[in-house]
């Protein structure tokens, strides 16, 4: 028997709630690889899955959330992995449609796993997690579209959150000038510690304007907010600049015009971390191991255990989680 955070649904009220329970290996879903989970983390989707109505993501109950985890292979029916191998999992709707990482053991498809890269341990991998992987994929997308350090400042929205924190640290470490958008004035010292050269108050970018184009300010942007802020930022990009869209904390609607694309050649790059091809995942994890300073990663970490997760799930939905939560599932 082992511990897992189980979300059960009350049939009378139709509402779900989570608690730590003991389950057995026989209760895990059938798949090729069994992993002894060491660490997981808390993402926005985890908050949705832990919410009373499942955020529209949970297909059936009981459910184990946790969209990412790192640990050690315990058993494998796939030749690519053997007992003792260190692995990391992000995406593939694990923790949503499939049981996830809020458990001391998980059984998943071999195709969903990636070998833990040299230079990272399991705890560091989950300090990175899905949010950090999405950040690295965003940086790579900007690079692939020609963004360079001498082109000008890179804007990071939602900078105090998981994606924004890692993106800020990576970009600064690579030598980019980073300007960080946040609605939390108390996060200034934290963001400057990660490498942000300047802070931009969130309210400066949330007010919609009628002009489709404003002054050319940013050479690139990693946007974790979406909505009206993304629309506003598009009109402030330099000619030929690129925006990596990686979140929608500010809403899914995009109240923008096509003018920035037609008159300034702005590129809007969609970043998906869920179904990302294996080779690109491996490439991104290798870059994280070299391009993300470990001391800055550690500065982002908030430790947690399984019993903390119901509250942390609510906190992240309310924008109250700073940096990266690392969940020790065995504590």
FENLIN-V283933 format. One record per helix or strand of 3 or more residues. SS is the DSSP state (hx for helix, st for strand). FROM is the first residue (numbers start at 0). TO is the last residue. Records with the same first field share a line. If there is no record, write none. Layout:
# FENLIN-V283933
SS->FROM-TO + FROM-TO
This chain:
# FENLIN-V283933
st->1-8 + 15-22 + 32-40 + 67-75 + 85-89 + 104-107 + 112-114 + 153-155 + 177-181 + 197-200 + 217-222 + 236-244 + 266-269 + 300-304 + 323-327
hx->24-26 + 43-49 + 53-55 + 109-111 + 121-143 + 148-150 + 161-172 + 184-193 + 202-205 + 226-233 + 258-262 + 277-290 + 293-299 + 305-316
